[in-house]
Amino acid sequence: MNLDHFQADLAAVAQSPLHPWLTRLPAQLEQWSREQQHGELKGWLSAVKALPQLPADEVALTDTVRVNAADVSSSAQQQIQGLLQQLMPWRKGPFHFHGVDIDTEWRSDYKWQRVAPHIGPLSGHVLDVGCGSGYHLWRMLEAGAEHVWGIDPGQLFMAQFLATRHFMPPELQARAHYFPLGVDDLGPLHSFDTVFSMGVLYHRRSPIDFLTQLHDCLKVGGRLVLETLVVDGDQQQVLVPGRTYAKMRNVWFIPSTAALLHWLERCRFKSARVVDESLTTVDEQRATPWMQGQSLADFLDPNDPTKTIEGYPAPRRAVIICET
Ligand SMILES: Nc1ncnc2c1ncn2[C@@H]1O[C@H](C[S@+](CC[C@H]([NH3+])C(=O)[O-])CC(=O)[O-])[C@@H](O)[C@H]1O
């Protein structure tokens, strides 16, 4: 994969208020093309390229993101199913393309249902930091964003996004973008209307730097929608787990909501408020035919589902909204 693959997305940057991004983005993507490619990326992209072209007669960016042609042969359906299975495990969804249901590990629609009532209509340019397969990008378009921009260093997730975008009608394809970059690559763009970062903060070794990076992507008067794991406690309460939390290795900081509000204030965000707090259930995160590995039920204490297998409080997530 080289810079040519990103030309349409780079042209969309050039024509948008995000154009200062072009001072660093092409060079980063070029470097990524030279150095960072996963051994299986070629195979994943070949699967995406082999997907059949079908008309998008029915498009619904709803709980199950769906695209259907009025008429699909069973051989085309089987071909789609086989090619999309080459992109397993599918973690974030659900999707439905031309008769094929992708029942992902996460019911990401549950998360969106906790977020959507609190954000009103979106507008302008919306960034999703750590967007995974990009499921929520489609929901952000549904909510009114003009253009959505996802970044995530996960290359299988990028292939899943490209497969999803392949099925979309051209007018939606032109408004949804994905770059295989991490948050450290962004720089202070001061351009996005809304930034989402859901399920990422606890993976960061330096959460204050992370919040500052999110702040500096936003234009003045922009809005951050942050979703992350939380624990009970006061402004100074933060769980730093041992080697694993719910069998995840790369978990660093799980603050109380009070601590998170305090951090956001220290990072110059205004009016930070908690709009939702919910336990993650085994309905929301579970093994499926499209993700056949272990899932939440295996990560909890079998005798006490209020605890992780390591004895920490079971996953609870908060949604926080604030402004710059
Ligand atoms: N440095 C980084 N920069 C950006 N993204 C990163 C970085 N490191 C890891 N990620 C990405 O952050 C995402 C976290 S998953 C949340 C997905 C979605 N948002 C969701 O809310 O369902 C949560 C979870 O499964 O624990 C993954 O896609 C990583 O590749």
The ligand as a Tripos MOL2 file, in Angstrom:
@<TRIPOS>MOLECULE
LIG
   30    32     1     0     0
SMALL
NO_CHARGES

@<TRIPOS>ATOM
      1 N1         -1.8340    5.4360   19.6460 N.pl3     1 LIG1
      2 C1         -3.0680    5.2010   19.2440 C.ar      1 LIG1
      3 N2         -3.7450    6.1380   18.5540 N.ar      1 LIG1
      4 C2         -4.9940    5.9000   18.1110 C.ar      1 LIG1
      5 N3         -5.6430    4.7280   18.3100 N.ar      1 LIG1
      6 C3         -5.0070    3.7780   18.9940 C.ar      1 LIG1
      7 C4         -3.7130    3.9540   19.5010 C.ar      1 LIG1
      8 N4         -3.3390    2.8120   20.1390 N.ar      1 LIG1
      9 C5         -4.3590    1.9520   20.0300 C.ar      1 LIG1
     10 N5         -5.3740    2.5220   19.3230 N.ar      1 LIG1
     11 C6         -6.6480    1.9360   18.9250 C.3       1 LIG1
     12 O1         -7.6280    2.1890   19.8990 O.3       1 LIG1
     13 C7         -8.6800    1.2440   19.7130 C.3       1 LIG1
     14 C8         -9.2200    0.8120   21.0570 C.3       1 LIG1
     15 S1        -10.7160   -0.1220   20.9570 S.3       1 LIG1
     16 C9        -11.9500    1.1140   20.7340 C.3       1 LIG1
     17 C10       -12.5350    1.1640   19.3640 C.3       1 LIG1
     18 C11       -13.6890    2.1270   19.1740 C.3       1 LIG1
     19 N6        -13.2890    3.5270   19.3450 N.4       1 LIG1
     20 C12       -14.8290    1.8310   20.1050 C.2       1 LIG1
     21 O2        -15.0610    2.6010   21.0100 O.co2     1 LIG1
     22 O3        -15.4850    0.8170   19.8810 O.co2     1 LIG1
     23 C13       -11.0070   -0.4710   22.6330 C.3       1 LIG1
     24 C14       -10.7070   -1.7920   23.0850 C.2       1 LIG1
     25 O4        -11.0410   -2.7560   22.3350 O.co2     1 LIG1
     26 O5        -10.1670   -1.9490   24.2160 O.co2     1 LIG1
     27 C15        -8.1160    0.0960   18.9000 C.3       1 LIG1
     28 O6         -8.7460    0.0550   17.6490 O.3       1 LIG1
     29 C16        -6.6300    0.4140   18.8130 C.3       1 LIG1
     30 O7         -6.0330   -0.0200   17.5980 O.3       1 LIG1
@<TRIPOS>BOND
     1     1     2 1
     2     2     3 ar
     3     2     7 ar
     4     3     4 ar
     5     4     5 ar
     6     5     6 ar
     7     6     7 ar
     8     6    10 ar
     9     7     8 ar
    10     8     9 ar
    11     9    10 ar
    12    10    11 1
    13    11    12 1
    14    11    29 1
    15    12    13 1
    16    13    14 1
    17    13    27 1
    18    14    15 1
    19    15    16 1
    20    15    23 1
    21    16    17 1
    22    17    18 1
    23    18    19 1
    24    18    20 1
    25    20    21 2
    26    20    22 1
    27    23    24 1
    28    24    25 2
    29    24    26 1
    30    27    28 1
    31    27    29 1
    32    29    30 1
@<TRIPOS>SUBSTRUCTURE
     1 LIG1         1 GROUP 0 **** ****
